[in-house]
Amino acid sequence: AVNHPRIRGIIRCDGNTTGHEAVSAVAYSKPYLINVRSVDDEPLIIWTDEDPRLNPASQLAGFVGKSVFVDGERGILGFTEATDILEDRKFRKKQYVDWEYLWEQFSVIGYESLEYRELLDLHYQWELELEHYQQLEKQLRKEEPHIPRDQLITAMATYLTYVPRRDWDRNLRLKEVAVEDFNLYPEITYQGAHLGQEVLKVIRTLMLCTTWCTHWVHEIMVRQARARGETENDVIRDIYLKNRSMSLVRDFEKEGFHLMTSRQSSFLIFASNFEYDQDLDQVQVGPGALNFAEKEVLARDFMSYLEEVSPQLCSNVRLIMGEPPLGQGHARIISIGIGVRHEDFDLVCRYLKTFLANYRESCPAELECSIPVGDFIDLYQLDPFFASFPDVRVSQEAPGADSSGDILLALGRCSFGEFDGVIYGKDGYETLLSEVKDFQSYLQSQGENIDIRPWQFEVDPYRRHSVIAAVGMRFPKDGLKAVLGKLKSFLREQPLAS
């Protein structure tokens, strides 16, 4: 393990990197050299059968295991026999994690026995937890007031679950936590006046532990995917789709909705008496009071809207009107909402987001006025037809001396670039580019004379290792309605590659 005290750093001679090494090296502030070469071009490592050994002919081999002085341009200038030179051991102790205990705690829960969908949900929850800790750290560093005390106590208690109980006192003192201000048994309480500052001392380690648990769940998902003939790329795709769907759900939660799931279906509940002691005519769910009659009208209106824009999808969506969605064991829960198969949930959420945006607007703005300047918006939010194409996004170029205020329409995302002589993401880039050309050919075959040009979004275009992250087209603003109309016809005949 990289965090072992005897591991001083990582040197890769083959140019490869791994997630394990990268995460650990950064977390423990240890040097991580990716592609180390000697000036004499002699390999640092030679192989005897399957046993790697240092190559004595390499000038670099003589420095391995020694503390060296390095110049960015001239390389190694010298070395020292001293063992404590320029090393902040105190910082290393503050970041220490009992790796074996963390793995044992993870393994004993039995995540290996969970189904893939359950692991996907768990992965998402831990990503949310990590995001929460990152935000909490920012708040603590800015010394923002009014951070809920229970959040801070929970963070400290969660950190201690990753530490053997016998080491609680020692680890907290290594991190300079004022242990005397805490009562750790039977539950954590704090009598001091600086709880936020104490939590700040452990929150980085807490984030590191959460990151590793999330990574281990990812590895289990990859093993399950490979067992059924898929790859890690399929797992990454599933995680991305899950995060995209749940970002919509988080928006719905602000509306007072909540999500319930069963083995086969997801239930998006608009209103419910799940608090049991609430008045069935006026329930309290989320922010503000929600009236059952109002939510019933909303649910019926959405089903009518869905029937209009996508009849086939609507046939797979069930209106929940009072019955317990999770079975008779929950018979006292009376809910109003919709029931959706898991495979349709993402698409239905996109339609619902579009519906809610228009539901409140008595006089919707013109399409051109709804497109943000200098920022992208999912096109389905402006036109429900594109709900089946969530990667299609639209933006308006800011008019200026070097730009004409054109509409930029991205057909999809990619990651196409070069690093160290190796080309990555070429297939995805060429697929999107061919779709743009196919659409141009389609317009010509229809006799349309619209000024459409291929366009691509390049990240850091002035750096050597830039990346093309999106591909699409650009055209004048006054051609927007015509282009979208023809794009719909084109997609009905030839859907975009997923």
Phi, psi and omega in degrees: 000141183297331183278004178295138184303332183275351177273114184268341181174178181238131175236117177258124180262351185257000179083356181272159174225158175230153180299319180303308185295316184297313181299313184292317183298317179294316184296325184258011176054043178254146181298141181224099183261125191274315188223081185273131179227150176267149182295338180270006178063013174281135178295142180287328183245134171238158185245130172249107192057245178249020184253115179283139179221155174293140179273110182296341180281347181277133178296334182286334186299328182292345182261351183295131180089000181245156175278120187245158173254125189239136172252139185300331182256324186264354178083213183284125181264333182175184180216170179224151177273349180297146184259342185250012188289130174053036181237124180266084182291332180299319179294321180298319179296323181295333181265005188295137174231136175284093186303313183297318180294319180300317180292320178298316179297322179292317186290324187292338181288333176084040179297336180301333183275353181285152175284163185301316182295323178294321177295322179297318177296317181296318178302317180295317181297320179289328174296320176297318180298317178296318178299321178297317180294324178296317178294321180297320178298317178299318179296319181292321180292327177278357181055044178291138179281170171066025170287125184305133182298323182294330175296318181292317178297318179297320179297316179295318180295321179294319177302317183292338176293341179267006183237134175303139184302325181295341184256004183305306184298314182296314182295319180295322179290325176300327179271008177062031173281138179284084186299328183295343179272357182249146161252115187268346183232147349285342173224159188284129170228159184225131181253355183277190183244007185225053183299319180300317180293327178291319179294324179300332181287340183244353192290329177296317178294323177299318178295322179297315179297318179297320179299317182291321177297319177297320180295320179294322175298318177302318180295321177297318179298321180295318179297318178295321180295317180294328179295334178256015173090011178258184184233177178296330177299326177293324177294315179300320177298315181296321179295318179298315180295321178298313181297322180293317179295315185289337174295326174292319180298322179296325174294320180293327179298329176293337177278352184098003177280163171214159187252134172234144182229149171236188184295324184255337192224161171246142181238115177265107188266122179280324179205147183201153175262035188295353174277358175068311186269013183269156175292127184292340180271340182216094185260159180249105180230114180069208183284119174089169181271136180244129181266133183301318182297319179297317182288330176294318177298317180300314181297316180293320178296321179294320178297322177295319178297316181293323177298327181283316187271334181206080183302321182295317178294321181300327180293343179261003181250134183248135176277125179265118184230074172100332183283153178287115185293336183260016175104176187292341176295344178244037189297339181276354177270116179251121189230155172233127181174211181226146175249132187225141172296148182305319185290341179258356190298315182301314182293317180297322179298322179293319176297320181294321179297317178296318181298314182295323180296321181276337184296328183269347184265110178288334179223087184301147179287161175299149184303317182298326182283344182273349182275123182291151177267123177080006179215155183261149174227144177298130185296332181295339177290340179258334181215115186297343178304325187273011177298332178281357181231071188293343181274354178279119183232160184222148178211164175242127180292136179292123181293144180185193183295326184256007181215160186250004182076027181294162170275133177250120183242110180269124179277343180176169179262154174207180176214083187249123180188182181234138174218124177055040176083000181250133180268132180241145171071022184293320183298314180297321179295313182292328177297314179295320180295322179292328178293322176297315180294323177297321179292321176299318178295323179297317179298319179296320180293335178271000180076019180273135180247070181252133183283091179243132179233144175300148181216148178217148180260119184250128178274130181050061185296342183263003177265159183295322183254062179284162182228133173273119188254347180203151180226140179190221183214161176232148181200162181297151184299325183288352177261010187300308184297320180294318181295315181295322178298315179289327179295322177298314179298319180297316183289331176295327181272327187215086181300152179293151175292137181279000000 
